[in-house]
Amino acid sequence: MYRGKRISVIFPTYNEKDSIRAAIRDYFSTGLVDEVLVVNNNAAPGTSEEVAGTGAREIFETRQGYGAALMCGIDNCDADLIILAEPDGTFSGQDVTKLLAYSEDVPVVLGTRTSRQFIWNGANMGLFLRWGNWAVAKMTEVLFNTTILTDMGCTQRLIRREAIALIRPHLTIPGSHFGPQILMEVLQHGIPFVEIPMNYRPRIGESSVTGSFWKAWKLGWRMIFLVWEYRLGLVKRDRTRWTEEAVPVQSDTEFNPAADVQALATALDRHGSSSPAVKDVAVK
């Protein structure tokens, strides 16, 4: 819970049996996440046994694909703040605090994995993936005149319930380029967003997409074609533009930055955070 808002994390899982239990515990350990929703997308045998007893809620999606799993999770989630992530060990639950801090300013907070200081040794973010994601993101930034973009394929992001309600009817891609479609629909609806760096750690196991150069290459081109389809107006739909008047985004709780930072620091301290920077801010 954050400022009276319920928080859910959605994990699509296919080949994360060896990492999913630790990932669930990592996000719950922040003391801020109310629900972890695991979408079993024809996952490896034994995955349900790993999820059992963790406190996470498991649901099943038989239609194969990263996008299909995330859409299923979104459709079965009623939280105020929805965080999309992956249970493969690459993302850190502690970064939830960063996403929440920016959620007060914008309805959509995107993560980026291309900031060098946040890429851990051994993470699958070599030159091809890093600069490829950066290049497609910069192309999108220029074509749509957006705020800064540096990563086109980062799963970890936060979306307010109000923003999800606008874009969900237009999300259609069941495959791996579902993430960029979220961004395209955010742009088409005029929803404010910001991008912030996420810690990116070594993956446990091998990715079914980025673990292969040719699959990653193919995915990159799919992303490029998708961006141009939207830019050329080939994805025509009736959309309701985001307005602060039409979609209330502020909670009834009085805004108190010092109290909010202190609450985050207290939660981190309670669960043994190794991030002293947040605690230092709270006591100033």
Secondary structure, DSSP 8 states (H G I E B T S, - for coil): -BTTB-EEEEEEESS-TTTHHHHHHHHHTTS---EEEEEESS--TTHHHHHTTSS-EEEE--S-SHHHHHHHHHHT---SEEEE--SSSSS-GGGHHHHHHHHTT-SEEEEES--GGGB-TT-S--HHHHHHHHHHHHHHHHHHT-S----S----EEEEHHHHHHHGGG----STTHHHHHHHHHHHTT--EEEEE--B---SS--SSTTSHHHHHHHHHHHHHHHHHHHTT-S--------TTTS--S-SS---HHHHHHHHHHHHHHTT---HHHHHHHH-
